[in-house]
Amino acid sequence: MTKPKATDESAPRASPPGRDPPERIAGRYRVTSMLGRGGFGQVYAAVDELTDREVALKLIRHRDLTARGGDTTSASEDASRASMGPFGRAATRRTVTRTFGSTPESASSEAVSQFREEFRILTQLHHPNLASVFDFGRCKELDAEYFTQELVRGPVLSDFLKGASRETIAAIFVQLAQALDYIHTLGLIHDDIKPSNVLVDTDDEERGPQAKLIDFGLVQVVRGRAPHASADDDSIVVLGTPGFAAPEKVRGEPADVRSDIYSLGATMYAAIRGQRPFAGKTFKEVLRAQKDWRPELAGALVPSAGPVVAELIGRMLDPDPAKRPPSARTIVLELLRREAPHLRDHGPTKVDRREFARLLVEHLPFVDRDKILEGLLRRASEILLGNADAGASRSGARPRLIRTVIVEAPEGMGKQRLMAELRREIQIGDGLFIEANCWSSESGVLGPF
């Protein structure tokens, strides 16, 4: 995540009086600049002095949530909702969070739950075209919650693709479609794809520019979705950006993978052409403009992308979901097949194959995994919160019990993944999790300690 340049889509907002970036957060992160501000949070560039690496730190303050009544929409979304009326989004899945520390009452608000769920989802995503996530925590001095993730040094997509070659456009298109295919395979949809939510890392000269899809604040679970609502239902609102939200979503129908495909098409169109595919400040205005769209128009409107990419974008923008490419994977395969001469090293490398194998193992279901994690969380509660069943000593003082839990399994069975899940849930629940590595020793298994 990096500071976006000033464009109509991603211009950072100035800090209001008295709200300058803090010098430090949670005693560990030294703030270097503000990257952006939303309706209920801020994003800072910071240095993690514990690990000595740069991070993007996303933070929400409880007093801001109280002032906004816990509302999670930004100012632009407020305007869109007021002008739109009876349209909206489907419900998302929420996971119950255990508490391991003293958490303020405001932390139970919908905004905080959504913030925690975004972090929980991001910890499960490992893909070269998604920004990695690191730690979650609370800053008592600011009465805030935060999480950190990879700091991407590079421009937003619109700036990067301005005047770009056909080869560059095709390469970035493939990367974003691969990222989309990955999250769809896991049963998720991003639901907020737009140029300002794509950053391009230009630091890796060997691999070339790497697009990074960010901001999973509106991510939804595809399975178990609520039935779609009627356009006459006044209780529904749209969360998103006019021009990038799929028309079926605006009509009150639930979003699915084809809605993300539409948003990716609109994002590529806007980044290449320099303007949104359909003019309009509100969802209703855009919806009217979309009715006249014909896929064959894309060839004349985005000629610099080449005929293959233009034709593909044209189909992705079709108002009828059934006429769009059925999946992100078909987009990847079509680009690799039809645009191969314009893609540098488009074949999978050894590194790509190893990464794919790791990702496959990372998300394989394990027998009794939930039961094991639940058992570890129960023991963590006993350690961090104290054991209510522990008897008092003869002096009347509660004994201090130090417990050791040993997790044993053959190599490759997912112990590291299990510890990562345990760490995530403890951090979200305001508990302290300290992690270290050890090595083998001739004197015994616990020798390194």
C-alpha positions in Angstrom: 0.0 0.0 0.0 1.5 3.4 -0.9 0.5 7.0 -1.2 -1.8 7.5 -4.2 -1.2 10.4 -6.5 -3.9 13.0 -6.8 -6.5 11.8 -9.3 -10.3 12.0 -9.5 -10.4 8.5 -8.0 -7.8 8.5 -5.3 -7.0 12.0 -4.1 -5.9 11.9 -0.5 -7.8 14.1 1.9 -6.1 16.8 3.9 -6.0 16.2 7.7 -8.5 18.4 9.6 -7.1 20.7 12.3 -5.9 18.8 15.3 -5.8 15.5 13.4 -2.2 15.4 12.2 -0.6 12.0 11.9 0.6 10.7 15.3 4.4 10.3 15.7 4.1 6.7 17.0 1.4 4.1 17.3 1.3 1.4 20.0 4.9 2.2 21.0 6.2 0.1 18.1 5.3 1.9 14.8 7.0 5.1 13.8 4.7 7.0 11.5 6.4 8.6 8.4 3.3 9.9 6.5 -0.4 9.6 5.9 -1.4 7.6 2.9 -5.1 8.2 2.9 -8.3 8.7 4.9 -11.7 7.1 4.7 -15.0 7.6 6.4 -14.0 5.9 9.6 -10.2 5.3 9.4 -6.8 6.4 8.3 -3.9 4.6 6.6 -0.3 5.5 7.5 3.1 4.6 6.2 5.2 3.5 9.2 8.3 1.7 10.2 7.9 -1.3 12.5 10.8 -0.9 14.8 10.5 -4.4 16.1 11.0 -6.1 12.7 12.7 -3.1 11.0 10.4 -3.0 8.0 8.2 -0.5 6.4 4.4 -1.2 6.7 1.1 0.3 5.8 -0.9 0.7 9.0 -4.7 0.9 8.8 -6.2 2.4 11.9 -9.7 3.1 13.2 -10.4 5.3 16.3 -13.3 4.4 18.6 -14.2 8.1 19.1 -14.6 8.4 15.3 -17.0 5.5 15.3 -18.9 7.0 18.2 -19.2 10.3 16.4 -20.5 8.5 13.2 -22.7 6.2 15.1 -20.6 3.2 14.1 -21.4 3.8 10.4 -18.8 2.2 8.1 -19.5 4.2 4.9 -17.3 7.0 3.6 -18.5 10.5 2.7 -18.7 9.6 -1.0 -20.7 6.5 -0.2 -23.0 8.5 2.0 -23.7 10.8 -1.0 -24.3 7.8 -3.3 -26.7 6.2 -0.8 -28.7 9.3 -0.4 -29.1 9.7 -4.1 -29.7 6.1 -4.8 -32.4 5.0 -2.4 -33.7 1.4 -2.8 -30.6 -0.6 -3.8 -27.9 -2.4 -1.9 -25.6 -5.3 -1.0 -26.1 -8.7 0.6 -25.1 -9.7 4.0 -21.6 -10.9 4.8 -20.4 -13.7 7.1 -19.1 -12.7 10.6 -16.9 -14.8 12.8 -17.3 -14.7 16.6 -14.3 -13.1 18.2 -13.0 -14.3 21.6 -11.8 -11.6 24.1 -8.3 -12.0 25.7 -8.0 -8.5 27.1 -9.8 -5.4 28.3 -11.8 -4.1 25.2 -13.9 -0.9 25.2 -17.6 -1.2 24.6 -17.3 0.6 21.3 -15.1 -2.2 20.1 -18.3 -4.4 19.7 -19.7 -2.0 17.0 -20.4 -3.2 13.5 -17.6 -1.0 12.2 -15.0 -2.7 14.4 -16.5 -6.2 13.6 -16.1 -5.4 9.9 -12.5 -4.2 10.5 -11.6 -7.3 12.3 -13.2 -9.5 9.7 -11.2 -7.7 6.9 -8.0 -8.6 8.8 -9.2 -12.2 9.4 -9.8 -12.7 5.7 -6.5 -11.0 4.7 -4.5 -13.4 6.9 -5.9 -16.3 4.8 -4.9 -14.8 1.5 -1.5 -15.5 0.1 -1.0 -14.4 -3.5 1.7 -12.4 -5.3 -0.9 -9.9 -6.5 -2.4 -9.3 -3.1 -0.8 -7.2 -0.4 0.4 -9.4 2.5 -1.0 -8.7 6.0 1.1 -8.8 9.2 -0.2 -7.9 12.7 -3.4 -6.7 14.4 -3.4 -4.7 17.7 -4.9 -2.0 19.9 -3.3 1.4 20.6 -4.6 2.5 24.0 -3.1 6.0 23.7 -5.3 6.7 20.6 -8.1 4.4 21.7 -7.9 2.8 18.3 -7.5 -0.6 16.6 -5.1 -1.2 13.7 -3.6 -3.8 11.5 -0.5 -3.7 9.3 0.2 -5.0 5.9 2.8 -4.8 3.1 3.7 -1.3 2.0 3.7 -1.2 -1.8 5.9 1.5 -3.3 4.3 2.4 -6.6 1.5 4.3 -8.3 -2.2 3.6 -8.5 -3.3 1.7 -11.6 -4.6 4.8 -13.4 -1.3 6.6 -13.2 0.7 3.5 -14.1 -1.3 2.6 -17.2 -1.4 6.2 -18.5 0.2 5.9 -22.0 1.3 2.3 -21.3 2.2 -0.1 -24.1 0.0 -3.0 -25.2 2.4 -5.4 -23.6 2.3 -3.7 -20.2 -1.5 -3.5 -20.2 -1.9 -7.2 -21.0 0.6 -8.2 -18.3 -1.2 -6.2 -15.6 -4.6 -7.5 -16.8 -3.4 -11.1 -16.4 -2.1 -10.4 -12.9 -5.3 -8.9 -11.7 -7.4 -11.7 -13.3 -5.2 -14.2 -11.5 -5.7 -12.5 -8.2 -9.4 -12.4 -8.8 -9.5 -16.1 -9.7 -7.6 -16.9 -6.5 -10.0 -15.2 -4.2 -13.0 -16.5 -6.1 -11.7 -20.1 -5.7 -11.7 -19.5 -1.9 -15.4 -18.6 -2.1 -14.9 -14.8 -1.7 -15.7 -11.8 -3.9 -13.9 -8.5 -3.5 -16.9 -6.3 -4.2 -15.0 -3.0 -4.5 -12.6 -3.2 -7.4 -11.6 0.2 -8.8 -8.4 1.9 -10.0 -7.6 3.4 -6.6 -7.8 -0.1 -5.0 -5.0 -1.4 -7.3 -1.4 -0.4 -6.7 1.6 -1.3 -8.9 4.9 -2.3 -7.3 7.7 -1.2 -9.5 10.6 -2.1 -7.3 11.2 -5.6 -8.5 13.3 -5.3 -11.7 13.6 -9.0 -12.2 9.9 -9.9 -12.1 8.8 -6.5 -13.5 5.8 -4.4 -12.4 3.5 -6.3 -10.0 -0.2 -5.2 -9.6 -1.5 -5.5 -6.0 -5.3 -5.6 -5.3 -6.0 -3.9 -1.9 -8.8 -2.9 0.4 -11.0 -5.9 1.3 -13.3 -3.9 3.5 -16.4 -4.9 1.5 -15.4 -8.5 0.8 -18.2 -11.0 0.8 -18.7 -14.7 1.1 -20.2 -16.2 -2.1 -21.6 -19.3 -0.4 -24.7 -19.1 1.7 -25.7 -15.7 0.3 -29.0 -14.0 1.1 -31.8 -14.1 -1.5 -31.8 -11.0 -3.7 -34.0 -8.1 -2.8 -36.5 -6.3 -4.9 -35.6 -2.9 -6.4 -38.7 -1.6 -4.5 -37.1 -2.4 -1.1 -36.3 0.9 0.5 -34.1 -0.7 3.1 -31.3 -1.6 0.8 -28.2 0.6 0.0 -25.3 0.2 -2.3 -21.8 0.3 -0.9 -19.3 1.0 -3.6 -18.4 3.6 -6.3 -20.7 4.6 -9.1 -19.3 3.4 -12.4 -17.5 0.4 -11.0 -20.4 -1.4 -9.2 -22.0 -4.0 -11.5 -25.5 -3.0 -12.7 -27.2 -6.1 -11.1 -25.8 -5.0 -7.8 -27.3 -1.6 -8.3 -30.7 -3.2 -9.2 -30.8 -4.9 -5.8 -29.6 -8.3 -6.8 -26.8 -10.0 -4.8 -23.3 -9.7 -6.2 -21.4 -12.8 -7.4 -18.1 -13.5 -9.2 -19.5 -12.0 -12.4 -20.0 -8.7 -10.5 -16.3 -8.7 -9.7 -15.6 -9.4 -13.4 -17.6 -6.4 -14.4 -15.8 -4.2 -11.9 -12.4 -5.4 -13.2 -13.5 -4.6 -16.7 -14.6 -1.1 -15.6 -11.3 -0.6 -13.7 -9.1 -1.6 -16.7 -11.2 0.6 -19.0 -10.9 3.6 -16.7 -7.2 3.2 -16.1 -6.4 2.8 -19.9 -8.8 5.5 -21.2 -8.4 7.9 -18.3 -12.2 8.1 -17.6 -14.9 5.9 -16.3 -16.8 3.8 -18.9 -20.2 5.3 -18.0 -20.6 8.9 -16.9 -22.8 9.7 -13.8 -22.3 10.9 -10.3 -25.0 8.6 -8.8 -25.8 4.9 -9.3 -29.0 5.7 -11.0 -27.3 7.9 -13.6 -24.7 5.3 -14.3 -27.4 2.6 -14.6 -29.2 4.5 -17.3 -25.9 5.0 -19.2 -25.1 1.3 -19.0 -28.3 0.3 -20.8 -26.9 1.6 -24.2 -23.6 -0.3 -23.9 -22.5 -2.5 -26.7 -19.4 -4.7 -26.3 -18.1 -3.9 -29.8 -17.7 -0.2 -28.8 -14.7 -1.0 -26.6 -12.4 -1.5 -29.6 -12.8 2.1 -30.6 -12.8 3.5 -27.1 -9.6 1.8 -25.8 -7.5 1.1 -29.0 -4.2 1.3 -27.2 -5.0 -1.9 -25.3 -5.0 -3.9 -28.6 -8.0 -5.7 -30.1 -7.9 -8.8 -27.8 -7.9 -6.8 -24.5 -10.4 -4.3 -25.9 -12.8 -7.0 -27.0 -12.5 -8.8 -23.6 -13.2 -5.6 -21.7 -16.2 -5.0 -23.9 -17.7 -8.4 -22.9 -16.8 -7.9 -19.2 -18.8 -4.6 -19.2 -22.0 -6.2 -20.6 -25.0 -5.2 -18.5 -26.2 -8.8 -18.7 -24.1 -11.0 -16.3 -24.8 -14.1 -18.4 -23.0 -12.5 -21.4 -19.8 -11.7 -19.5 -16.9 -14.2 -19.2 -18.1 -16.8 -16.7 -15.0 -16.7 -14.4 -11.7 -14.9 -13.8 -9.9 -18.1 -14.8 -11.4 -18.0 -18.3 -10.1 -14.4 -18.6 -6.6 -15.5 -17.7 -6.7 -18.4 -20.1 -8.0 -16.3 -22.9 -5.3 -13.6 -22.4 -2.5 -16.2 -22.3 -3.8 -17.9 -25.4 -4.7 -14.9 -27.6 -2.3 -12.3 -26.3 0.8 -14.6 -25.9 3.1 -12.7 -28.3 2.6 -9.6 -26.2 3.2 -11.2 -22.8 6.8 -11.4 -21.5 7.6 -14.8 -19.9 3.9 -15.7 -19.6 4.6 -19.3 -18.9 4.7 -20.5 -15.3 8.2 -20.5 -13.7 9.6 -22.8 -11.1 8.9 -20.1 -8.5 5.3 -19.8 -9.7 4.8 -23.6 -9.5 6.3 -23.8 -6.0 4.1 -20.9 -4.9 1.0 -22.6 -6.3 1.8 -25.8 -4.5 2.3 -23.8 -1.2 -1.0 -22.0 -1.7 -2.8 -25.3 -2.4 -1.5 -26.8 0.9 -2.3 -23.6 2.7 -6.0 -23.9 2.0 -6.5 -27.7 2.1 -9.1 -28.7 4.7 -7.6 -30.6 7.7 -9.5 -33.2 9.7 -10.7 -31.8 13.0 -8.8 -28.6 12.4 -11.6 -26.4 13.9 -11.7 -28.7 17.0 -7.9 -28.3 17.5 -8.0 -24.6 17.0 -10.9 -24.3 19.4 -8.9 -26.3 22.0 -5.9 -24.0 21.7 -8.1 -20.9 22.0 -9.6 -22.4 25.2 -6.2 -23.0 26.7 -5.1 -19.5 25.6 -8.1 -18.1 27.5 -7.0 -20.0 30.6 -3.5 -18.6 30.3 -4.3 -15.0 29.4 -7.4 -14.5 31.5 -6.6 -16.9 34.5 -8.1 -20.2 35.3 -11.3 -19.7 37.3 -11.2 -23.3 38.5 -7.6 -23.0 39.9 -7.7 -23.4 43.7 -6.2 -20.7 45.9 -3.1 -21.4 47.9 -3.1 -21.8 51.7 -2.2 -18.1 52.0 -5.3 -17.2 50.1 -3.4 -15.9 47.0 -4.2 -17.4 43.6 -1.2 -19.5 42.4 0.4 -18.4 39.2 0.2 -21.3 36.8 2.5 -21.6 33.8 1.2 -24.0 31.2 3.0 -25.5 28.2 1.0 -26.8 25.3 2.9 -29.0 22.8 1.5 -29.4 19.3 3.1 -32.4 17.6 2.6 -33.6 14.0 4.7 -34.9 11.1 6.3 -32.4 8.8 3.9 -30.8 6.3 0.8 -31.3 8.3 0.1 -27.6 8.8 1.5 -26.7 12.3 2.7 -23.3 11.1 -0.6 -22.6 9.6 -2.3 -23.6 12.8 -0.1 -21.3 14.8 -0.8 -18.5 12.4 -4.5 -18.9 12.9 -4.1 -19.0 16.7 -2.0 -15.8 16.5 -4.6 -14.1 14.4 -7.5 -14.9 16.8 -5.5 -13.9 19.9 -4.4 -10.6 18.4 -7.9 -9.7 17.2 -9.1 -10.5 20.8 -6.6 -8.0 22.3 -4.2 -10.7 23.5 -0.4 -10.7 23.4 1.2 -13.3 21.2 5.0 -13.7 21.1 6.5 -15.9 18.4 10.0 -17.4 18.1 11.7 -20.0 16.1 14.0 -22.8 17.4 16.3 -25.4 15.9 17.1 -29.0 16.5 19.6 -30.0 19.2 21.5 -33.2 20.0 20.7 -32.7 23.7 17.0 -33.0 23.2 14.0 -31.6 21.5 13.7 -28.6 23.9 17.5 -28.0 23.9 17.3 -24.7 21.9 15.1 -23.2 24.6 
